[in-house]
Each structure stands twice: as structure tokens, then as C-alpha cells.
Amino acid sequence: MLRRLLRFGALTPVLLLGLLPVAASADSGLAVSVGSPATRASLGLLVPISVTCPAPSSDPDTSQSISGTLQVIQTNGNSNVAVGVATLSSGGKGAFGSPQPGVDLICDGSSHAYQALVMPDVQTYPFTAAFTGGQATATLSLTLFTFTCPPCLSPTTTTVTTGPVAIHIKG
């Protein structure tokens, strides 16, 4: 009995580490982290994330755009796999100038917390299963594009990725 308790006591800090946010950053001022737990919301999940992105340049010849994705994968014991994606953006436009769907990031050099709505990715994975309570992994990737005009043709890019991070889905 004592051995079981000691073994559990030794594993508890390791298990708790999986609940802490995992962060990634770049020298450009771009940083991301994924927290836990995620909460089921209808067909999707609300996943806590934190993003820091640099404030846009005051130079009128320089502009920036940020885009990325948060992907969640959950493998259930019965060989079903649930895959979901949330899009994140700042300063970009979608098709025909419409705002991109997903999380609209605030870029001012400070860290901001968001609840990213991860929806099942049935376009890429048409046989994706539903998310259930339990363990999953999340990968968050953001790319910062900096354009200097003229010529505006070849942006400088910086990408940060964190994950796969173990998260827990409530419920």
C-alpha cells in the first residue's frame, strides 16, 4: 500500500505538469501558449490560449498580418479520432475582403487571453468523430507576415508553434 502511495505521489507532479500552459515565442515579439482544460461547446470546444504579437509599425510603408491555426486531436480507445481546427488572425482579410472567421487577435505587444472555438474539421477529415470528455492534444501555430512597400512582394515571415500539448476536455 505504501508503495502505491509513493508511486502516486511521484507521478502527481508529472501529471500536473500536463495541465500547465506550454508556450513558444520568437524574437519578433510573437508568443503563444495553450492552456487546459478545454470545455465542450455544442459540437466544438473552447480552448484557452494566450497570444502576444507586436504592435503594427507606425511607418506607413510597413504593414503586418498574422494568421494561424489551433488544431485539436482526440483519439478515443475505440479507434475513433476527433479532429478540430480554429483559425486565428489579425490584420488580414478573408475572401473578397470579408473579415476572416475565428479568433480576431489584438496586436499591441501585450499578452491577451482568448477562448478559441475549435470546430470539427469535416472538410479535411470527413469521418471525424465527436469530441468527448478526456485527454486530447493541441497544436497552436502562428505566422507573422511583415510587408515593406514598395515592392510589397516578399514579406518577412516569423512562425511560432507550440505543441502538441496535452489538454483535458471537460465533460
Summary of the structure (lengths in Angstrom):
residues: 171
radius of gyration: 18.7
end to end distance: 31.4
largest distance: 72.2
contacts: 501
relative contact order: 0.26
helix: 11%
strand: 51%
